[in-house]
Each structure stands twice: as C-alpha cells, then as structure tokens.
C-alpha cells in the first residue's frame, strides 16, 4: 500500500533538506560557517537540514549562494513549493474566512474540461443550492472558528458553479446514497437540494451516479475527491486539503472511481433513490 499524501509531502521536504545538506558538504563548509555566511543562527541551519523547519524561498537561495551553488536554487525552490502545496491544512486555507477559498478555485474549474468527482459525505459544491451551501459552510465556519463570511462564501460558491452550465466542461459525478440522507440544514433545505439534483441530472454535460446502500462493494467508501482532466487530484480530509499530481497517484484514484462507478445507479434508478430520499424527509 502506498504511503499517505501527508507522509509523502514530508518525504519530499526531507529530500529537499537532504539535498541542501549535500550542497553544504560539497562546498566543504560547516553548518556554523554556513550560518555565518547566511547571517542566521547555527540552530536554524540544523533545523533546515533535518527537515524540522521548512526552508523558505529566500532561505534556499541564501543557502545555495553561501555554498557557491546559486545555479541550483531555482530547481530546489520549485520542488520546495510543490511539497508545500501538496498538503495544506484547512486552518491555513481558511484563516481569513471561506470566501477567498471559493474564489481561488475558479481558474482551475474554468480550465478543466473533464471532472471526475466522488463524494461520500456531502453534495458536490457545484451542485449545491444556496440554502444547502449556507447550512454546510456555517457549520464549517463554526467548527473551525473562521471569520464569519458565510454569506459572501455562498455567493462565491454559486458563482463558481457556472461551469456546469457554461463552457466546454464534462462532469462524471458519483455520490454515496448516504449523501442523499444526511440532513444538512432543515427538511425544506434538503428537499430543495435533492430536487435540484434531479434537475441537474438532465443537463447533457453531467453524468450523475448514486451508489446504493445495497450495492455489492468493489471499493469501500473513500474520502471525497475530485480529478481534474486526469492530471491532478484534490482530496478532502478533516484536517487538510491534499493535492496529488504524480501520475501513479492520479491513476490510483481513476481506478477507484471506475470501481465505484461500476456499482452506481444511473438514470431512472438514480432518480428513484433521490425521490425516495425526498419522501423520507416527511
């Protein structure tokens, strides 16, 4: 089994730290001399070399310059940024509220032509109604203690959803039947949300499958993930947003999506599951 995204991100940081140490050793200078040349403490050099303190872009550039290897800085900085972006805690992404996070995803959504989306816990963001999004984002803001900009965040999320009706985009979406049953907001909010799902199913750009409770599982329920043009995967966990770009990892999620798709209900059968969920709200 492959290591977790968070551990792979740490492994990438350790590889960068190891490379910096090699550059210092190749230059024939001690950690103390490096610190003097960089005008920082010797303990900082040690923390960076042992991957206990992530190096900043300026740290890497100073390090390479001090070791007489400025030409290696750009590649190391690029690798360092990729490692930093692979695993980002929600508290960092949401520290100023939820609106900016919604807006930051717009360019990627607009550039993507083929979406593969699997949701095991909530309705996908671009299928959400304002009422459902308000209930969900309010609970997230309260749980994480973020600034209360839920109203603006909902508006941004609705604006971002224009991709399901505009442009050359295709959506292959899978949701667990549990998503239809989890009560996010009031019964009225859920009824409107489930009704909206029935309407978006009719759009020619959308393929919506529902995995029934009774489906024989080829793949266990997974964390929510989105695959963008078969090139990158965004995975959502409780603590962090994870980005996967290694081809082998992307293929792994595509394989999981295929296994889940094989047991999903589509068309009239999917609509029947949604209608049943609406009926259960009474």
Sine and cosine of phi, psi and omega as CSV:
sin_phi,cos_phi,sin_psi,cos_psi,sin_omega,cos_omega
0.00,0.00,0.67,-0.74,-0.02,-1.00
-0.95,0.30,0.39,-0.92,0.02,-1.00
-0.94,0.34,0.28,-0.96,-0.03,-1.00
-0.95,0.31,0.37,-0.93,0.03,-1.00
-0.85,0.53,-0.63,0.78,-0.01,-1.00
-0.91,0.42,-0.64,0.77,0.00,-1.00
-0.94,0.33,-0.57,0.82,0.05,-1.00
-0.92,0.40,-0.59,0.81,0.05,-1.00
-0.89,0.45,-0.66,0.75,0.04,-1.00
-0.91,0.42,-0.64,0.77,0.04,-1.00
-0.87,0.49,-0.62,0.79,0.02,-1.00
-0.91,0.41,-0.66,0.75,0.04,-1.00
-0.90,0.43,-0.63,0.78,0.01,-1.00
-0.92,0.40,-0.58,0.81,0.03,-1.00
-0.91,0.41,-0.63,0.78,0.03,-1.00
-0.92,0.40,-0.68,0.73,0.02,-1.00
-0.88,0.48,-0.65,0.76,0.02,-1.00
-0.90,0.43,-0.63,0.78,0.01,-1.00
-0.91,0.40,-0.63,0.78,0.04,-1.00
-0.89,0.45,-0.64,0.77,0.03,-1.00
-0.89,0.45,-0.66,0.75,0.02,-1.00
-0.88,0.47,-0.64,0.77,0.02,-1.00
-0.89,0.46,-0.65,0.76,0.03,-1.00
-0.90,0.43,-0.70,0.71,-0.01,-1.00
-0.91,0.42,-0.64,0.77,0.04,-1.00
-0.88,0.47,-0.50,0.86,0.01,-1.00
-0.98,0.18,-0.21,0.98,0.04,-1.00
0.95,0.30,0.52,0.85,0.01,-1.00
-0.86,-0.52,0.42,-0.91,0.01,-1.00
-0.99,0.10,0.21,-0.98,0.05,-1.00
-0.89,0.46,-0.56,0.83,0.02,-1.00
-0.92,0.40,-0.70,0.71,0.02,-1.00
-0.90,0.44,-0.63,0.78,0.06,-1.00
-0.86,0.51,-0.71,0.70,-0.01,-1.00
-0.87,0.49,-0.65,0.76,0.03,-1.00
-0.89,0.46,-0.72,0.69,-0.03,-1.00
-0.91,0.42,-0.56,0.83,-0.02,-1.00
-1.00,0.02,-0.14,0.99,0.01,-1.00
0.88,0.47,0.73,0.68,0.14,-0.99
-0.64,-0.77,0.01,-1.00,-0.08,-1.00
-0.97,0.23,0.44,-0.90,0.06,-1.00
-0.89,0.45,-0.55,0.84,0.01,-1.00
-0.90,0.44,-0.54,0.84,0.05,-1.00
-0.91,0.42,-0.67,0.74,0.05,-1.00
-0.85,0.53,-0.69,0.73,-0.01,-1.00
-0.90,0.43,-0.69,0.73,-0.01,-1.00
-0.89,0.45,-0.63,0.78,0.01,-1.00
-0.93,0.36,-0.70,0.72,-0.03,-1.00
-0.90,0.44,-0.50,0.87,-0.02,-1.00
-0.99,-0.15,0.23,0.97,0.07,-1.00
0.85,0.52,0.47,0.88,0.06,-1.00
-1.00,-0.01,-0.41,0.91,0.10,-1.00
-0.80,-0.59,0.88,-0.47,0.02,-1.00
-0.88,0.48,0.69,-0.73,0.03,-1.00
-0.98,0.19,0.67,-0.74,0.09,-1.00
-0.99,0.12,0.15,-0.99,0.06,-1.00
-0.85,0.53,-0.70,0.72,-0.03,-1.00
-0.93,0.37,-0.55,0.83,0.06,-1.00
-0.88,0.48,-0.73,0.69,-0.03,-1.00
-0.90,0.45,-0.68,0.73,-0.02,-1.00
-0.91,0.42,-0.67,0.75,0.04,-1.00
-0.90,0.44,-0.67,0.74,-0.01,-1.00
-0.86,0.51,-0.77,0.63,-0.05,-1.00
-0.91,0.42,-0.62,0.78,0.03,-1.00
-0.90,0.43,-0.68,0.73,0.00,-1.00
-0.90,0.44,-0.46,0.89,-0.02,-1.00
-1.00,-0.10,0.10,1.00,0.01,-1.00
0.95,0.31,0.44,0.90,-0.01,-1.00
-0.74,-0.67,0.81,0.59,-0.04,-1.00
-0.89,0.46,-0.41,0.91,-0.02,-1.00
-0.93,0.37,-0.27,0.96,-0.01,-1.00
-1.00,-0.02,-0.12,0.99,-0.11,-0.99
-0.91,0.42,-0.70,0.71,-0.11,-0.99
-0.87,0.49,-0.70,0.71,-0.01,-1.00
-0.91,0.42,-0.64,0.77,0.01,-1.00
-0.92,0.38,-0.62,0.79,0.03,-1.00
-0.90,0.44,-0.68,0.73,0.02,-1.00
-0.88,0.47,-0.69,0.72,0.02,-1.00
-0.91,0.41,-0.60,0.80,0.00,-1.00
-0.91,0.41,-0.66,0.75,0.02,-1.00
-0.91,0.41,-0.64,0.77,0.01,-1.00
-0.89,0.45,-0.66,0.75,0.02,-1.00
-0.91,0.43,-0.64,0.77,-0.03,-1.00
-0.93,0.38,-0.54,0.84,-0.05,-1.00
-1.00,0.09,-0.22,0.97,-0.08,-1.00
-0.94,0.34,-0.50,0.87,-0.07,-1.00
-0.62,-0.79,0.97,-0.25,-0.07,-1.00
-0.84,-0.54,0.83,-0.55,-0.01,-1.00
-0.93,0.37,0.59,-0.81,0.01,-1.00
-0.86,0.52,-0.60,0.80,-0.04,-1.00
-0.88,0.48,-0.46,0.89,0.08,-1.00
-0.98,0.19,-0.68,0.73,-0.02,-1.00
-0.92,0.39,-0.51,0.86,-0.11,-0.99
-0.95,-0.31,0.26,0.96,-0.11,-0.99
-0.90,0.45,-0.46,0.89,0.01,-1.00
-0.98,-0.21,0.15,0.99,-0.05,-1.00
0.89,-0.46,-0.13,-0.99,-0.10,-1.00
-0.98,-0.21,-0.34,0.94,-0.09,-1.00
-0.89,0.45,-0.74,0.67,-0.08,-1.00
-0.89,0.46,-0.55,0.84,0.02,-1.00
-0.91,0.41,-0.64,0.77,0.05,-1.00
-0.89,0.45,-0.69,0.73,-0.04,-1.00
-0.94,0.35,-0.54,0.84,-0.06,-1.00
-0.91,0.41,-0.40,0.91,-0.02,-1.00
-0.99,0.10,-0.14,0.99,-0.10,-1.00
-0.86,0.51,-0.75,0.66,-0.02,-1.00
-0.84,0.54,-0.68,0.73,0.01,-1.00
-0.91,0.42,-0.67,0.74,0.01,-1.00
-0.88,0.47,-0.66,0.75,-0.04,-1.00
-0.95,0.30,-0.49,0.87,-0.01,-1.00
-0.99,0.16,-0.42,0.91,-0.09,-1.00
-0.97,0.24,0.69,-0.72,0.04,-1.00
-0.98,-0.18,-0.59,0.80,-0.04,-1.00
-0.84,-0.55,0.88,-0.47,0.07,-1.00
-0.96,-0.27,0.71,-0.70,0.24,-0.97
-0.90,-0.44,0.87,-0.49,-0.12,-0.99
-0.79,-0.61,0.75,-0.66,0.10,-1.00
-0.81,-0.59,0.80,-0.60,0.01,-1.00
-0.80,-0.61,0.81,-0.59,0.00,-1.00
-0.95,-0.32,-0.08,1.00,-0.11,-0.99
-0.76,-0.65,-0.62,0.78,0.01,-1.00
-0.68,-0.74,0.25,-0.97,0.07,-1.00
-0.91,0.42,0.67,-0.74,0.01,-1.00
-0.80,0.59,0.59,-0.81,-0.10,-1.00
-0.82,0.58,-0.67,0.74,-0.05,-1.00
-0.98,0.20,-0.01,1.00,0.12,-0.99
-0.96,-0.27,-0.01,1.00,-0.10,-0.99
-0.98,0.21,0.56,-0.83,0.15,-0.99
-1.00,0.10,0.31,-0.95,0.05,-1.00
-0.84,0.54,-0.63,0.78,-0.01,-1.00
-0.91,0.42,-0.70,0.71,0.01,-1.00
-0.91,0.42,-0.72,0.70,0.00,-1.00
-0.88,0.47,-0.63,0.78,0.02,-1.00
-0.89,0.46,-0.72,0.70,0.01,-1.00
-0.89,0.45,-0.68,0.73,-0.04,-1.00
-0.93,0.37,-0.76,0.65,-0.05,-1.00
-0.93,0.36,-0.50,0.86,0.08,-1.00
-0.90,0.44,-0.68,0.74,0.01,-1.00
-0.92,0.39,-0.60,0.80,0.03,-1.00
-0.92,0.40,-0.71,0.70,-0.02,-1.00
-0.88,0.47,-0.65,0.76,0.01,-1.00
-0.93,0.37,-0.67,0.74,-0.03,-1.00
-0.90,0.43,-0.67,0.75,-0.07,-1.00
-1.00,-0.02,-0.17,0.99,0.00,-1.00
0.93,0.37,0.58,0.81,-0.01,-1.00
-1.00,0.09,0.30,-0.95,0.10,-0.99
-0.82,0.57,0.59,-0.81,-0.08,-1.00
-1.00,0.10,1.00,-0.01,0.11,-0.99
-0.83,-0.56,0.57,0.82,-0.10,-0.99
-0.85,0.53,-0.68,0.73,-0.02,-1.00
-0.86,0.51,-0.72,0.70,0.03,-1.00
-0.92,0.39,-0.59,0.81,0.00,-1.00
-0.92,0.40,-0.63,0.77,0.03,-1.00
-0.90,0.44,-0.69,0.72,0.04,-1.00
-0.86,0.51,-0.69,0.73,0.01,-1.00
-0.90,0.43,-0.63,0.78,0.02,-1.00
-0.91,0.41,-0.66,0.76,0.03,-1.00
-0.91,0.42,-0.65,0.76,0.03,-1.00
-0.89,0.46,-0.64,0.77,-0.01,-1.00
-0.90,0.43,-0.44,0.90,-0.07,-1.00
-0.97,0.26,-0.01,1.00,0.01,-1.00
-0.88,0.47,-0.30,0.95,-0.05,-1.00
-0.91,0.41,-0.34,0.94,0.00,-1.00
-0.98,0.20,-0.25,0.97,-0.02,-1.00
-0.87,-0.49,-0.24,0.97,-0.06,-1.00
-0.81,-0.59,0.56,-0.83,0.07,-1.00
0.99,0.12,0.07,-1.00,-0.05,-1.00
-1.00,-0.07,0.98,0.19,-0.01,-1.00
-0.82,-0.57,0.56,-0.83,0.06,-1.00
-0.79,-0.62,0.64,-0.77,-0.08,-1.00
-0.81,-0.59,0.88,-0.47,0.17,-0.98
-0.96,-0.27,0.94,-0.35,-0.16,-0.99
-0.84,-0.55,0.71,-0.71,0.08,-1.00
-0.82,-0.57,0.72,-0.70,0.12,-0.99
-0.77,-0.64,0.57,-0.82,0.13,-0.99
-0.95,0.30,0.51,-0.86,0.04,-1.00
-0.84,0.54,-0.49,0.87,0.02,-1.00
-0.86,0.52,-0.51,0.86,0.02,-1.00
-0.87,0.50,-0.56,0.83,0.00,-1.00
-0.96,0.29,-0.34,0.94,-0.12,-0.99
-0.97,-0.23,-0.43,0.90,0.01,-1.00
-0.88,0.47,0.77,-0.64,-0.06,-1.00
-1.00,0.04,0.99,-0.10,0.10,-1.00
-0.98,-0.18,0.96,-0.27,-0.09,-1.00
1.00,0.03,-0.21,-0.98,-0.03,-1.00
-0.98,0.22,0.13,-0.99,0.07,-1.00
-0.87,0.49,-0.61,0.79,0.01,-1.00
-0.91,0.42,-0.66,0.75,0.04,-1.00
-0.89,0.46,-0.70,0.72,-0.01,-1.00
-0.92,0.39,-0.63,0.78,0.01,-1.00
-0.89,0.46,-0.68,0.74,0.02,-1.00
-0.91,0.41,-0.63,0.78,0.00,-1.00
-0.91,0.41,-0.72,0.70,-0.01,-1.00
-0.92,0.39,-0.59,0.81,0.08,-1.00
-0.90,0.44,-0.61,0.79,0.04,-1.00
-0.90,0.43,-0.62,0.79,0.06,-1.00
-0.86,0.51,-0.65,0.76,0.02,-1.00
-0.88,0.47,-0.58,0.81,-0.02,-1.00
-0.97,0.25,-0.64,0.76,-0.03,-1.00
-0.95,0.32,-0.39,0.92,0.05,-1.00
-0.86,0.51,-0.43,0.90,-0.05,-1.00
-0.98,0.18,-0.20,0.98,-0.02,-1.00
-0.93,0.36,0.70,-0.72,-0.06,-1.00
-0.91,0.42,-0.35,0.94,-0.04,-1.00
-1.00,0.08,-0.07,1.00,-0.16,-0.99
-0.88,-0.48,0.75,-0.66,0.17,-0.99
-0.89,-0.45,0.93,-0.36,-0.05,-1.00
-0.92,-0.40,0.87,-0.49,0.05,-1.00
-0.91,-0.40,0.58,-0.81,0.05,-1.00
-0.89,-0.45,0.80,-0.59,0.01,-1.00
-1.00,0.00,0.94,-0.34,-0.08,-1.00
-0.92,0.39,0.44,-0.90,0.09,-1.00
-0.81,0.59,-0.58,0.81,-0.13,-0.99
-1.00,0.01,0.04,1.00,-0.05,-1.00
-0.91,0.41,0.69,-0.72,0.11,-0.99
-0.93,0.37,0.87,-0.49,-0.17,-0.99
-0.99,0.17,0.78,-0.62,0.24,-0.97
-0.99,-0.11,-0.38,0.92,0.05,-1.00
-0.68,-0.74,0.69,-0.72,0.00,-1.00
-0.94,0.33,0.35,-0.94,0.07,-1.00
-0.84,0.54,0.75,-0.67,-0.09,-1.00
-0.93,-0.38,0.08,-1.00,0.13,-0.99
-0.94,0.35,0.44,-0.90,0.01,-1.00
-0.89,0.46,0.70,-0.72,0.04,-1.00
-0.53,-0.85,0.42,-0.91,0.06,-1.00
-0.76,-0.65,0.74,-0.67,0.04,-1.00
-0.95,-0.30,0.80,-0.60,-0.04,-1.00
-0.96,-0.27,0.93,-0.38,0.06,-1.00
0.77,0.63,0.54,0.84,0.04,-1.00
0.84,0.55,0.41,0.91,-0.06,-1.00
-0.87,-0.50,-0.45,0.89,-0.02,-1.00
-0.51,-0.86,0.47,-0.88,-0.02,-1.00
-0.80,-0.59,0.71,-0.71,0.15,-0.99
-0.94,-0.34,0.81,-0.58,-0.03,-1.00
-0.89,-0.45,0.69,-0.73,-0.03,-1.00
-0.93,-0.36,0.87,-0.50,0.12,-0.99
-0.91,-0.41,0.06,-1.00,-0.01,-1.00
-0.89,0.46,-0.61,0.79,-0.13,-0.99
-0.99,-0.16,-0.38,0.93,-0.17,-0.99
-0.47,-0.89,0.34,-0.94,0.17,-0.99
-0.98,-0.19,0.79,-0.62,-0.10,-0.99
-0.89,-0.47,0.71,-0.70,0.03,-1.00
-0.90,-0.43,0.80,-0.60,0.03,-1.00
-0.91,-0.41,0.79,-0.61,0.03,-1.00
-0.80,-0.60,-0.16,0.99,0.04,-1.00
-0.91,0.42,0.77,-0.64,-0.05,-1.00
-0.79,0.61,-0.63,0.78,-0.02,-1.00
-0.91,0.41,-0.58,0.81,0.02,-1.00
-0.95,0.32,-0.66,0.75,0.04,-1.00
-0.87,0.49,-0.68,0.73,0.03,-1.00
-0.88,0.47,-0.58,0.82,0.02,-1.00
-0.89,0.46,-0.69,0.73,0.01,-1.00
-0.94,0.33,-0.58,0.82,0.08,-1.00
-0.90,0.44,-0.62,0.78,0.05,-1.00
-0.90,0.44,-0.69,0.72,0.03,-1.00
-0.89,0.46,-0.66,0.75,0.02,-1.00
-0.87,0.49,-0.67,0.74,0.01,-1.00
-0.88,0.47,-0.66,0.75,0.03,-1.00
-0.90,0.44,-0.65,0.76,0.02,-1.00
-0.93,0.36,-0.62,0.78,0.00,-1.00
-0.88,0.47,-0.57,0.82,-0.06,-1.00
-0.89,0.46,-0.41,0.91,-0.04,-1.00
-0.95,-0.32,0.12,0.99,-0.03,-1.00
-0.99,0.13,0.44,-0.90,0.10,-1.00
-1.00,-0.10,0.63,-0.77,0.00,-1.00
-0.78,-0.62,0.18,-0.98,0.10,-1.00
0.85,0.53,-0.75,-0.67,-0.07,-1.00
-0.87,0.49,-0.60,0.80,-0.01,-1.00
-0.92,0.39,-0.63,0.78,0.05,-1.00
-0.92,0.38,-0.67,0.74,0.03,-1.00
-0.88,0.48,-0.61,0.80,0.01,-1.00
-0.89,0.45,-0.61,0.79,0.03,-1.00
-0.92,0.39,-0.61,0.79,0.02,-1.00
-0.94,0.35,-0.68,0.74,0.02,-1.00
-0.89,0.46,-0.64,0.77,0.03,-1.00
-0.88,0.48,-0.66,0.75,0.02,-1.00
-0.90,0.43,-0.61,0.79,0.06,-1.00
-0.90,0.45,-0.68,0.73,0.01,-1.00
-0.88,0.47,-0.52,0.85,-0.02,-1.00
-0.96,0.27,-0.16,0.99,0.02,-1.00
-0.98,0.21,-0.29,0.96,-0.02,-1.00
-0.91,0.42,0.00,0.00,0.00,0.00
